[in-house]
Amino acid sequence: MVKTIAKVEGMMCAHCEAHTNEAVRAAFDVKEVTSSAKKGETVIVSENEIDGAKLTDVIAEAGYKVTGVTSEPYKKGLFGKFGK
């Protein structure tokens, strides 16, 4: 499992977060996706690594700007959704 974090500019509200999540789900096979306007990021958990360039394009088509994408092995935490 892989956790991908995209830094996203332009999300302002819960509707923006939902719009971004829907775009990511439509383009990729993901286990979970959560966006946060407050943090300015979208966090994706998937079986395989996600292509950062394609992710940037998908989020741009939804109307937001990706300023960076990082990936790391996903480790489910005992108490949290996304672990540490």
PDB file of N, CA, C and O in Angstrom, chain B, residues numbered from 101:
ATOM      1  N   MET B 101       0.844  -1.181   0.000  1.00  0.00           N
ATOM      2  CA  MET B 101       0.000   0.000   0.000  1.00  0.00           C
ATOM      3  C   MET B 101       0.890   1.244   0.000  1.00  0.00           C
ATOM      4  O   MET B 101       1.987   1.256   0.558  1.00  0.00           O
ATOM      5  N   VAL B 102       0.373   2.283  -0.646  1.00  0.00           N
ATOM      6  CA  VAL B 102       1.115   3.528  -0.798  1.00  0.00           C
ATOM      7  C   VAL B 102       0.224   4.694  -0.381  1.00  0.00           C
ATOM      8  O   VAL B 102      -0.961   4.734  -0.711  1.00  0.00           O
ATOM      9  N   LYS B 103       0.813   5.644   0.351  1.00  0.00           N
ATOM     10  CA  LYS B 103       0.119   6.890   0.689  1.00  0.00           C
ATOM     11  C   LYS B 103       0.724   7.987  -0.173  1.00  0.00           C
ATOM     12  O   LYS B 103       1.932   8.221  -0.140  1.00  0.00           O
ATOM     13  N   THR B 104      -0.123   8.655  -0.943  1.00  0.00           N
ATOM     14  CA  THR B 104       0.308   9.755  -1.806  1.00  0.00           C
ATOM     15  C   THR B 104      -0.308  11.036  -1.261  1.00  0.00           C
ATOM     16  O   THR B 104      -1.504  11.096  -0.977  1.00  0.00           O
ATOM     17  N   ILE B 105       0.528  12.056  -1.121  1.00  0.00           N
ATOM     18  CA  ILE B 105       0.063  13.343  -0.616  1.00  0.00           C
ATOM     19  C   ILE B 105       0.307  14.400  -1.684  1.00  0.00           C
ATOM     20  O   ILE B 105       1.439  14.624  -2.111  1.00  0.00           O
ATOM     21  N   ALA B 106      -0.774  15.042  -2.106  1.00  0.00           N
ATOM     22  CA  ALA B 106      -0.674  16.136  -3.074  1.00  0.00           C
ATOM     23  C   ALA B 106      -0.964  17.445  -2.348  1.00  0.00           C
ATOM     24  O   ALA B 106      -1.996  17.583  -1.691  1.00  0.00           O
ATOM     25  N   LYS B 107      -0.065  18.385  -2.468  1.00  0.00           N
ATOM     26  CA  LYS B 107      -0.300  19.728  -1.946  1.00  0.00           C
ATOM     27  C   LYS B 107      -1.129  20.464  -2.986  1.00  0.00           C
ATOM     28  O   LYS B 107      -0.730  20.579  -4.145  1.00  0.00           O
ATOM     29  N   VAL B 108      -2.306  20.969  -2.555  1.00  0.00           N
ATOM     30  CA  VAL B 108      -3.272  21.529  -3.494  1.00  0.00           C
ATOM     31  C   VAL B 108      -3.646  22.949  -3.081  1.00  0.00           C
ATOM     32  O   VAL B 108      -3.969  23.208  -1.922  1.00  0.00           O
ATOM     33  N   GLU B 109      -3.598  23.862  -4.047  1.00  0.00           N
ATOM     34  CA  GLU B 109      -4.027  25.248  -3.823  1.00  0.00           C
ATOM     35  C   GLU B 109      -5.380  25.464  -4.485  1.00  0.00           C
ATOM     36  O   GLU B 109      -5.652  24.902  -5.547  1.00  0.00           O
ATOM     37  N   GLY B 110      -6.219  26.265  -3.870  1.00  0.00           N
ATOM     38  CA  GLY B 110      -7.482  26.669  -4.474  1.00  0.00           C
ATOM     39  C   GLY B 110      -8.717  26.055  -3.846  1.00  0.00           C
ATOM     40  O   GLY B 110      -9.825  26.526  -4.101  1.00  0.00           O
ATOM     41  N   MET B 111      -8.564  25.025  -3.038  1.00  0.00           N
ATOM     42  CA  MET B 111      -9.739  24.466  -2.355  1.00  0.00           C
ATOM     43  C   MET B 111     -10.123  25.420  -1.231  1.00  0.00           C
ATOM     44  O   MET B 111      -9.280  25.829  -0.432  1.00  0.00           O
ATOM     45  N   MET B 112     -11.408  25.769  -1.179  1.00  0.00           N
ATOM     46  CA  MET B 112     -11.849  26.748  -0.192  1.00  0.00           C
ATOM     47  C   MET B 112     -12.866  26.204   0.810  1.00  0.00           C
ATOM     48  O   MET B 112     -13.065  26.789   1.874  1.00  0.00           O
ATOM     49  N   CYS B 113     -13.515  25.075   0.469  1.00  0.00           N
ATOM     50  CA  CYS B 113     -14.622  24.617   1.307  1.00  0.00           C
ATOM     51  C   CYS B 113     -14.817  23.105   1.163  1.00  0.00           C
ATOM     52  O   CYS B 113     -14.081  22.435   0.439  1.00  0.00           O
ATOM     53  N   ALA B 114     -15.821  22.588   1.866  1.00  0.00           N
ATOM     54  CA  ALA B 114     -16.120  21.157   1.806  1.00  0.00           C
ATOM     55  C   ALA B 114     -16.537  20.725   0.403  1.00  0.00           C
ATOM     56  O   ALA B 114     -16.253  19.599  -0.005  1.00  0.00           O
ATOM     57  N   HIS B 115     -17.205  21.601  -0.334  1.00  0.00           N
ATOM     58  CA  HIS B 115     -17.590  21.271  -1.712  1.00  0.00           C
ATOM     59  C   HIS B 115     -16.336  21.089  -2.572  1.00  0.00           C
ATOM     60  O   HIS B 115     -16.276  20.170  -3.389  1.00  0.00           O
ATOM     61  N   CYS B 116     -15.356  21.940  -2.397  1.00  0.00           N
ATOM     62  CA  CYS B 116     -14.090  21.814  -3.130  1.00  0.00           C
ATOM     63  C   CYS B 116     -13.400  20.490  -2.788  1.00  0.00           C
ATOM     64  O   CYS B 116     -12.876  19.805  -3.666  1.00  0.00           O
ATOM     65  N   GLU B 117     -13.411  20.147  -1.510  1.00  0.00           N
ATOM     66  CA  GLU B 117     -12.805  18.887  -1.075  1.00  0.00           C
ATOM     67  C   GLU B 117     -13.501  17.705  -1.742  1.00  0.00           C
ATOM     68  O   GLU B 117     -12.840  16.799  -2.250  1.00  0.00           O
ATOM     69  N   ALA B 118     -14.832  17.712  -1.741  1.00  0.00           N
ATOM     70  CA  ALA B 118     -15.605  16.624  -2.345  1.00  0.00           C
ATOM     71  C   ALA B 118     -15.363  16.544  -3.850  1.00  0.00           C
ATOM     72  O   ALA B 118     -15.238  15.452  -4.404  1.00  0.00           O
ATOM     73  N   HIS B 119     -15.299  17.690  -4.505  1.00  0.00           N
ATOM     74  CA  HIS B 119     -15.051  17.745  -5.945  1.00  0.00           C
ATOM     75  C   HIS B 119     -13.686  17.128  -6.272  1.00  0.00           C
ATOM     76  O   HIS B 119     -13.559  16.363  -7.228  1.00  0.00           O
ATOM     77  N   THR B 120     -12.677  17.460  -5.481  1.00  0.00           N
ATOM     78  CA  THR B 120     -11.338  16.901  -5.681  1.00  0.00           C
ATOM     79  C   THR B 120     -11.351  15.397  -5.443  1.00  0.00           C
ATOM     80  O   THR B 120     -10.784  14.642  -6.233  1.00  0.00           O
ATOM     81  N   ASN B 121     -11.986  14.954  -4.371  1.00  0.00           N
ATOM     82  CA  ASN B 121     -12.064  13.519  -4.069  1.00  0.00           C
ATOM     83  C   ASN B 121     -12.735  12.750  -5.203  1.00  0.00           C
ATOM     84  O   ASN B 121     -12.262  11.683  -5.595  1.00  0.00           O
ATOM     85  N   GLU B 122     -13.824  13.283  -5.726  1.00  0.00           N
ATOM     86  CA  GLU B 122     -14.546  12.626  -6.814  1.00  0.00           C
ATOM     87  C   GLU B 122     -13.671  12.509  -8.058  1.00  0.00           C
ATOM     88  O   GLU B 122     -13.676  11.473  -8.723  1.00  0.00           O
ATOM     89  N   ALA B 123     -12.926  13.555  -8.375  1.00  0.00           N
ATOM     90  CA  ALA B 123     -12.053  13.538  -9.551  1.00  0.00           C
ATOM     91  C   ALA B 123     -10.969  12.475  -9.402  1.00  0.00           C
ATOM     92  O   ALA B 123     -10.660  11.755 -10.351  1.00  0.00           O
ATOM     93  N   VAL B 124     -10.394  12.383  -8.205  1.00  0.00           N
ATOM     94  CA  VAL B 124      -9.345  11.388  -7.955  1.00  0.00           C
ATOM     95  C   VAL B 124      -9.922   9.975  -8.041  1.00  0.00           C
ATOM     96  O   VAL B 124      -9.324   9.101  -8.668  1.00  0.00           O
ATOM     97  N   ARG B 125     -11.065   9.750  -7.424  1.00  0.00           N
ATOM     98  CA  ARG B 125     -11.701   8.417  -7.465  1.00  0.00           C
ATOM     99  C   ARG B 125     -12.033   7.993  -8.892  1.00  0.00           C
ATOM    100  O   ARG B 125     -11.917   6.816  -9.233  1.00  0.00           O
ATOM    101  N   ALA B 126     -12.443   8.940  -9.720  1.00  0.00           N
ATOM    102  CA  ALA B 126     -12.814   8.629 -11.105  1.00  0.00           C
ATOM    103  C   ALA B 126     -11.591   8.270 -11.952  1.00  0.00           C
ATOM    104  O   ALA B 126     -11.704   7.520 -12.922  1.00  0.00           O
ATOM    105  N   ALA B 127     -10.429   8.803 -11.587  1.00  0.00           N
ATOM    106  CA  ALA B 127      -9.232   8.619 -12.410  1.00  0.00           C
ATOM    107  C   ALA B 127      -8.322   7.490 -11.944  1.00  0.00           C
ATOM    108  O   ALA B 127      -7.540   6.961 -12.734  1.00  0.00           O
ATOM    109  N   PHE B 128      -8.413   7.116 -10.673  1.00  0.00           N
ATOM    110  CA  PHE B 128      -7.487   6.139 -10.105  1.00  0.00           C
ATOM    111  C   PHE B 128      -8.232   5.090  -9.285  1.00  0.00           C
ATOM    112  O   PHE B 128      -9.333   5.332  -8.790  1.00  0.00           O
ATOM    113  N   ASP B 129      -7.609   3.925  -9.151  1.00  0.00           N
ATOM    114  CA  ASP B 129      -8.129   2.868  -8.288  1.00  0.00           C
ATOM    115  C   ASP B 129      -7.554   3.124  -6.896  1.00  0.00           C
ATOM    116  O   ASP B 129      -6.405   2.778  -6.623  1.00  0.00           O
ATOM    117  N   VAL B 130      -8.348   3.724  -6.026  1.00  0.00           N
ATOM    118  CA  VAL B 130      -7.869   4.103  -4.699  1.00  0.00           C
ATOM    119  C   VAL B 130      -8.662   3.387  -3.616  1.00  0.00           C
ATOM    120  O   VAL B 130      -9.826   3.035  -3.807  1.00  0.00           O
ATOM    121  N   LYS B 131      -8.012   3.178  -2.474  1.00  0.00           N
ATOM    122  CA  LYS B 131      -8.684   2.614  -1.303  1.00  0.00           C
ATOM    123  C   LYS B 131      -9.398   3.720  -0.534  1.00  0.00           C
ATOM    124  O   LYS B 131     -10.541   3.554  -0.106  1.00  0.00           O
ATOM    125  N   GLU B 132      -8.710   4.854  -0.363  1.00  0.00           N
ATOM    126  CA  GLU B 132      -9.264   6.012   0.352  1.00  0.00           C
ATOM    127  C   GLU B 132      -8.705   7.279  -0.260  1.00  0.00           C
ATOM    128  O   GLU B 132      -7.585   7.296  -0.769  1.00  0.00           O
ATOM    129  N   VAL B 133      -9.491   8.334  -0.206  1.00  0.00           N
ATOM    130  CA  VAL B 133      -9.014   9.660  -0.592  1.00  0.00           C
ATOM    131  C   VAL B 133      -9.690  10.678   0.312  1.00  0.00           C
ATOM    132  O   VAL B 133     -10.905  10.643   0.504  1.00  0.00           O
ATOM    133  N   THR B 134      -8.902  11.576   0.859  1.00  0.00           N
ATOM    134  CA  THR B 134      -9.402  12.625   1.738  1.00  0.00           C
ATOM    135  C   THR B 134      -8.711  13.931   1.381  1.00  0.00           C
ATOM    136  O   THR B 134      -7.484  13.995   1.306  1.00  0.00           O
ATOM    137  N   SER B 135      -9.497  14.959   1.164  1.00  0.00           N
ATOM    138  CA  SER B 135      -8.946  16.279   0.872  1.00  0.00           C
ATOM    139  C   SER B 135      -9.254  17.223   2.014  1.00  0.00           C
ATOM    140  O   SER B 135     -10.284  17.102   2.678  1.00  0.00           O
ATOM    141  N   SER B 136      -8.349  18.165   2.239  1.00  0.00           N
ATOM    142  CA  SER B 136      -8.532  19.166   3.285  1.00  0.00           C
ATOM    143  C   SER B 136      -8.194  20.548   2.731  1.00  0.00           C
ATOM    144  O   SER B 136      -7.045  20.827   2.386  1.00  0.00           O
ATOM    145  N   ALA B 137      -9.203  21.403   2.650  1.00  0.00           N
ATOM    146  CA  ALA B 137      -8.966  22.775   2.208  1.00  0.00           C
ATOM    147  C   ALA B 137      -8.082  23.501   3.218  1.00  0.00           C
ATOM    148  O   ALA B 137      -7.204  24.277   2.841  1.00  0.00           O
ATOM    149  N   LYS B 138      -8.319  23.244   4.496  1.00  0.00           N
ATOM    150  CA  LYS B 138      -7.558  23.901   5.557  1.00  0.00           C
ATOM    151  C   LYS B 138      -6.071  23.559   5.474  1.00  0.00           C
ATOM    152  O   LYS B 138      -5.219  24.439   5.600  1.00  0.00           O
ATOM    153  N   LYS B 139      -5.763  22.280   5.260  1.00  0.00           N
ATOM    154  CA  LYS B 139      -4.363  21.844   5.156  1.00  0.00           C
ATOM    155  C   LYS B 139      -3.793  22.047   3.758  1.00  0.00           C
ATOM    156  O   LYS B 139      -2.576  22.049   3.572  1.00  0.00           O
ATOM    157  N   GLY B 140      -4.672  22.216   2.780  1.00  0.00           N
ATOM    158  CA  GLY B 140      -4.222  22.388   1.402  1.00  0.00           C
ATOM    159  C   GLY B 140      -3.612  21.111   0.844  1.00  0.00           C
ATOM    160  O   GLY B 140      -2.567  21.138   0.193  1.00  0.00           O
ATOM    161  N   GLU B 141      -4.283  19.988   1.109  1.00  0.00           N
ATOM    162  CA  GLU B 141      -3.731  18.725   0.624  1.00  0.00           C
ATOM    163  C   GLU B 141      -4.811  17.691   0.365  1.00  0.00           C
ATOM    164  O   GLU B 141      -5.917  17.747   0.904  1.00  0.00           O
ATOM    165  N   THR B 142      -4.439  16.745  -0.488  1.00  0.00           N
ATOM    166  CA  THR B 142      -5.255  15.568  -0.760  1.00  0.00           C
ATOM    167  C   THR B 142      -4.390  14.356  -0.438  1.00  0.00           C
ATOM    168  O   THR B 142      -3.268  14.235  -0.929  1.00  0.00           O
ATOM    169  N   VAL B 143      -4.919  13.461   0.392  1.00  0.00           N
ATOM    170  CA  VAL B 143      -4.192  12.259   0.802  1.00  0.00           C
ATOM    171  C   VAL B 143      -4.903  11.056   0.199  1.00  0.00           C
ATOM    172  O   VAL B 143      -6.112  10.885   0.357  1.00  0.00           O
ATOM    173  N   ILE B 144      -4.127  10.224  -0.496  1.00  0.00           N
ATOM    174  CA  ILE B 144      -4.676   9.067  -1.199  1.00  0.00           C
ATOM    175  C   ILE B 144      -3.976   7.810  -0.706  1.00  0.00           C
ATOM    176  O   ILE B 144      -2.751   7.782  -0.583  1.00  0.00           O
ATOM    177  N   VAL B 145      -4.751   6.772  -0.426  1.00  0.00           N
ATOM    178  CA  VAL B 145      -4.208   5.454  -0.094  1.00  0.00           C
ATOM    179  C   VAL B 145      -4.594   4.520  -1.234  1.00  0.00           C
ATOM    180  O   VAL B 145      -5.766   4.417  -1.596  1.00  0.00           O
ATOM    181  N   SER B 146      -3.589   3.835  -1.799  1.00  0.00           N
ATOM    182  CA  SER B 146      -3.835   2.950  -2.932  1.00  0.00           C
ATOM    183  C   SER B 146      -2.920   1.733  -2.844  1.00  0.00           C
ATOM    184  O   SER B 146      -1.930   1.728  -2.113  1.00  0.00           O
ATOM    185  N   GLU B 147      -3.271   0.720  -3.594  1.00  0.00           N
ATOM    186  CA  GLU B 147      -2.443  -0.496  -3.639  1.00  0.00           C
ATOM    187  C   GLU B 147      -1.104  -0.205  -4.306  1.00  0.00           C
ATOM    188  O   GLU B 147      -0.063  -0.692  -3.867  1.00  0.00           O
ATOM    189  N   ASN B 148      -1.141   0.593  -5.369  1.00  0.00           N
ATOM    190  CA  ASN B 148       0.058   0.881  -6.156  1.00  0.00           C
ATOM    191  C   ASN B 148       0.334   2.373  -6.179  1.00  0.00           C
ATOM    192  O   ASN B 148      -0.550   3.184  -5.904  1.00  0.00           O
ATOM    193  N   GLU B 149       1.559   2.724  -6.509  1.00  0.00           N
ATOM    194  CA  GLU B 149       1.937   4.138  -6.579  1.00  0.00           C
ATOM    195  C   GLU B 149       1.147   4.838  -7.677  1.00  0.00           C
ATOM    196  O   GLU B 149       0.893   4.269  -8.738  1.00  0.00           O
ATOM    197  N   ILE B 150       0.771   6.060  -7.410  1.00  0.00           N
ATOM    198  CA  ILE B 150       0.009   6.874  -8.353  1.00  0.00           C
ATOM    199  C   ILE B 150       0.966   7.769  -9.122  1.00  0.00           C
ATOM    200  O   ILE B 150       1.892   8.340  -8.546  1.00  0.00           O
ATOM    201  N   ASP B 151       0.742   7.888 -10.409  1.00  0.00           N
ATOM    202  CA  ASP B 151       1.551   8.750 -11.274  1.00  0.00           C
ATOM    203  C   ASP B 151       1.308  10.208 -10.881  1.00  0.00           C
ATOM    204  O   ASP B 151       0.197  10.717 -11.030  1.00  0.00           O
ATOM    205  N   GLY B 152       2.342  10.872 -10.384  1.00  0.00           N
ATOM    206  CA  GLY B 152       2.221  12.249  -9.913  1.00  0.00           C
ATOM    207  C   GLY B 152       1.809  13.221 -10.997  1.00  0.00           C
ATOM    208  O   GLY B 152       1.034  14.141 -10.740  1.00  0.00           O
ATOM    209  N   ALA B 153       2.318  13.032 -12.215  1.00  0.00           N
ATOM    210  CA  ALA B 153       1.959  13.931 -13.320  1.00  0.00           C
ATOM    211  C   ALA B 153       0.484  13.785 -13.677  1.00  0.00           C
ATOM    212  O   ALA B 153      -0.203  14.779 -13.913  1.00  0.00           O
ATOM    213  N   LYS B 154       0.001  12.555 -13.715  1.00  0.00           N
ATOM    214  CA  LYS B 154      -1.411  12.333 -14.023  1.00  0.00           C
ATOM    215  C   LYS B 154      -2.293  12.889 -12.906  1.00  0.00           C
ATOM    216  O   LYS B 154      -3.334  13.489 -13.175  1.00  0.00           O
ATOM    217  N   LEU B 155      -1.878  12.690 -11.651  1.00  0.00           N
ATOM    218  CA  LEU B 155      -2.630  13.228 -10.515  1.00  0.00           C
ATOM    219  C   LEU B 155      -2.710  14.747 -10.610  1.00  0.00           C
ATOM    220  O   LEU B 155      -3.770  15.329 -10.380  1.00  0.00           O
ATOM    221  N   THR B 156      -1.601  15.387 -10.945  1.00  0.00           N
ATOM    222  CA  THR B 156      -1.564  16.839 -11.106  1.00  0.00           C
ATOM    223  C   THR B 156      -2.553  17.279 -12.176  1.00  0.00           C
ATOM    224  O   THR B 156      -3.282  18.252 -11.990  1.00  0.00           O
ATOM    225  N   ASP B 157      -2.577  16.555 -13.306  1.00  0.00           N
ATOM    226  CA  ASP B 157      -3.502  16.891 -14.396  1.00  0.00           C
ATOM    227  C   ASP B 157      -4.958  16.710 -13.976  1.00  0.00           C
ATOM    228  O   ASP B 157      -5.798  17.562 -14.264  1.00  0.00           O
ATOM    229  N   VAL B 158      -5.258  15.602 -13.295  1.00  0.00           N
ATOM    230  CA  VAL B 158      -6.633  15.314 -12.863  1.00  0.00           C
ATOM    231  C   VAL B 158      -7.136  16.404 -11.922  1.00  0.00           C
ATOM    232  O   VAL B 158      -8.262  16.881 -12.067  1.00  0.00           O
ATOM    233  N   ILE B 159      -6.310  16.795 -10.966  1.00  0.00           N
ATOM    234  CA  ILE B 159      -6.724  17.828 -10.012  1.00  0.00           C
ATOM    235  C   ILE B 159      -6.820  19.189 -10.697  1.00  0.00           C
ATOM    236  O   ILE B 159      -7.685  19.995 -10.353  1.00  0.00           O
ATOM    237  N   ALA B 160      -5.939  19.449 -11.663  1.00  0.00           N
ATOM    238  CA  ALA B 160      -6.010  20.707 -12.426  1.00  0.00           C
ATOM    239  C   ALA B 160      -7.307  20.775 -13.230  1.00  0.00           C
ATOM    240  O   ALA B 160      -7.931  21.833 -13.318  1.00  0.00           O
ATOM    241  N   GLU B 161      -7.711  19.649 -13.814  1.00  0.00           N
ATOM    242  CA  GLU B 161      -8.964  19.609 -14.569  1.00  0.00           C
ATOM    243  C   GLU B 161     -10.169  19.866 -13.657  1.00  0.00           C
ATOM    244  O   GLU B 161     -11.207  20.348 -14.109  1.00  0.00           O
ATOM    245  N   ALA B 162     -10.017  19.537 -12.374  1.00  0.00           N
ATOM    246  CA  ALA B 162     -11.085  19.805 -11.400  1.00  0.00           C
ATOM    247  C   ALA B 162     -11.085  21.267 -10.964  1.00  0.00           C
ATOM    248  O   ALA B 162     -12.016  21.719 -10.298  1.00  0.00           O
ATOM    249  N   GLY B 163     -10.037  22.010 -11.341  1.00  0.00           N
ATOM    250  CA  GLY B 163     -10.002  23.446 -11.058  1.00  0.00           C
ATOM    251  C   GLY B 163      -9.038  23.884  -9.976  1.00  0.00           C
ATOM    252  O   GLY B 163      -9.121  25.014  -9.496  1.00  0.00           O
ATOM    253  N   TYR B 164      -8.120  23.006  -9.580  1.00  0.00           N
ATOM    254  CA  TYR B 164      -7.194  23.333  -8.487  1.00  0.00           C
ATOM    255  C   TYR B 164      -5.758  23.121  -8.934  1.00  0.00           C
ATOM    256  O   TYR B 164      -5.505  22.423  -9.915  1.00  0.00           O
ATOM    257  N   LYS B 165      -4.821  23.720  -8.218  1.00  0.00           N
ATOM    258  CA  LYS B 165      -3.410  23.657  -8.602  1.00  0.00           C
ATOM    259  C   LYS B 165      -2.630  22.779  -7.624  1.00  0.00           C
ATOM    260  O   LYS B 165      -2.683  22.987  -6.412  1.00  0.00           O
ATOM    261  N   VAL B 166      -1.909  21.800  -8.163  1.00  0.00           N
ATOM    262  CA  VAL B 166      -1.050  20.939  -7.350  1.00  0.00           C
ATOM    263  C   VAL B 166       0.347  21.557  -7.338  1.00  0.00           C
ATOM    264  O   VAL B 166       0.916  21.845  -8.391  1.00  0.00           O
ATOM    265  N   THR B 167       0.889  21.757  -6.150  1.00  0.00           N
ATOM    266  CA  THR B 167       2.215  22.355  -6.023  1.00  0.00           C
ATOM    267  C   THR B 167       3.282  21.336  -5.652  1.00  0.00           C
ATOM    268  O   THR B 167       4.467  21.666  -5.606  1.00  0.00           O
ATOM    269  N   GLY B 168       2.869  20.100  -5.386  1.00  0.00           N
ATOM    270  CA  GLY B 168       3.831  19.049  -5.062  1.00  0.00           C
ATOM    271  C   GLY B 168       3.129  17.747  -4.771  1.00  0.00           C
ATOM    272  O   GLY B 168       2.003  17.730  -4.275  1.00  0.00           O
ATOM    273  N   VAL B 169       3.810  16.642  -5.087  1.00  0.00           N
ATOM    274  CA  VAL B 169       3.280  15.305  -4.832  1.00  0.00           C
ATOM    275  C   VAL B 169       4.379  14.463  -4.207  1.00  0.00           C
ATOM    276  O   VAL B 169       5.492  14.403  -4.729  1.00  0.00           O
ATOM    277  N   THR B 170       4.072  13.810  -3.088  1.00  0.00           N
ATOM    278  CA  THR B 170       5.009  12.887  -2.449  1.00  0.00           C
ATOM    279  C   THR B 170       4.306  11.565  -2.193  1.00  0.00           C
ATOM    280  O   THR B 170       3.085  11.509  -2.048  1.00  0.00           O
ATOM    281  N   SER B 171       5.098  10.506  -2.141  1.00  0.00           N
ATOM    282  CA  SER B 171       4.568   9.176  -1.845  1.00  0.00           C
ATOM    283  C   SER B 171       5.426   8.511  -0.794  1.00  0.00           C
ATOM    284  O   SER B 171       6.629   8.755  -0.706  1.00  0.00           O
ATOM    285  N   GLU B 172       4.790   7.666   0.005  1.00  0.00           N
ATOM    286  CA  GLU B 172       5.510   6.914   1.024  1.00  0.00           C
ATOM    287  C   GLU B 172       4.749   5.619   1.292  1.00  0.00           C
ATOM    288  O   GLU B 172       3.555   5.536   1.004  1.00  0.00           O
ATOM    289  N   PRO B 173       5.414   4.622   1.830  1.00  0.00           N
ATOM    290  CA  PRO B 173       4.695   3.392   2.184  1.00  0.00           C
ATOM    291  C   PRO B 173       3.596   3.716   3.193  1.00  0.00           C
ATOM    292  O   PRO B 173       3.795   4.520   4.103  1.00  0.00           O
ATOM    293  N   TYR B 174       2.450   3.090   3.026  1.00  0.00           N
ATOM    294  CA  TYR B 174       1.321   3.314   3.918  1.00  0.00           C
ATOM    295  C   TYR B 174       1.365   2.305   5.050  1.00  0.00           C
ATOM    296  O   TYR B 174       1.458   1.098   4.827  1.00  0.00           O
ATOM    297  N   LYS B 175       1.297   2.817   6.258  1.00  0.00           N
ATOM    298  CA  LYS B 175       1.244   1.967   7.446  1.00  0.00           C
ATOM    299  C   LYS B 175       0.010   2.373   8.220  1.00  0.00           C
ATOM    300  O   LYS B 175      -0.070   3.488   8.735  1.00  0.00           O
ATOM    301  N   LYS B 176      -0.950   1.474   8.302  1.00  0.00           N
ATOM    302  CA  LYS B 176      -2.178   1.794   9.016  1.00  0.00           C
ATOM    303  C   LYS B 176      -1.895   1.890  10.506  1.00  0.00           C
ATOM    304  O   LYS B 176      -1.337   0.973  11.109  1.00  0.00           O
ATOM    305  N   GLY B 177      -2.286   3.009  11.085  1.00  0.00           N
ATOM    306  CA  GLY B 177      -2.081   3.229  12.512  1.00  0.00           C
ATOM    307  C   GLY B 177      -3.116   2.494  13.347  1.00  0.00           C
ATOM    308  O   GLY B 177      -4.182   2.132  12.850  1.00  0.00           O
ATOM    309  N   LEU B 178      -2.811   2.281  14.575  1.00  0.00           N
ATOM    310  CA  LEU B 178      -3.698   1.584  15.486  1.00  0.00           C
ATOM    311  C   LEU B 178      -5.005   2.343  15.682  1.00  0.00           C
ATOM    312  O   LEU B 178      -6.074   1.737  15.748  1.00  0.00           O
ATOM    313  N   PHE B 179      -4.919   3.675  15.776  1.00  0.00           N
ATOM    314  CA  PHE B 179      -6.107   4.470  16.068  1.00  0.00           C
ATOM    315  C   PHE B 179      -6.535   5.390  14.940  1.00  0.00           C
ATOM    316  O   PHE B 179      -7.642   5.928  14.978  1.00  0.00           O
ATOM    317  N   GLY B 180      -5.695   5.585  13.942  1.00  0.00           N
ATOM    318  CA  GLY B 180      -6.011   6.549  12.896  1.00  0.00           C
ATOM    319  C   GLY B 180      -6.242   5.918  11.556  1.00  0.00           C
ATOM    320  O   GLY B 180      -5.759   4.823  11.266  1.00  0.00           O
ATOM    321  N   LYS B 181      -6.994   6.631  10.739  1.00  0.00           N
ATOM    322  CA  LYS B 181      -7.256   6.201   9.387  1.00  0.00           C
ATOM    323  C   LYS B 181      -5.984   6.060   8.573  1.00  0.00           C
ATOM    324  O   LYS B 181      -5.735   5.028   7.950  1.00  0.00           O
ATOM    325  N   PHE B 182      -5.184   7.116   8.590  1.00  0.00           N
ATOM    326  CA  PHE B 182      -4.018   7.147   7.729  1.00  0.00           C
ATOM    327  C   PHE B 182      -2.721   6.785   8.421  1.00  0.00           C
ATOM    328  O   PHE B 182      -1.678   6.755   7.767  1.00  0.00           O
ATOM    329  N   GLY B 183      -2.739   6.513   9.691  1.00  0.00           N
ATOM    330  CA  GLY B 183      -1.540   6.069  10.388  1.00  0.00           C
ATOM    331  C   GLY B 183      -0.423   7.084  10.345  1.00  0.00           C
ATOM    332  O   GLY B 183      -0.604   8.228   9.928  1.00  0.00           O
ATOM    333  N   LYS B 184       0.726   6.639  10.782  1.00  0.00           N
ATOM    334  CA  LYS B 184       1.914   7.507  10.798  1.00  0.00           C
ATOM    335  C   LYS B 184       3.082   6.767  10.245  1.00  0.00           C
ATOM    336  O   LYS B 184       4.181   7.316  10.169  1.00  0.00           O
TER     337      LYS B 184
END
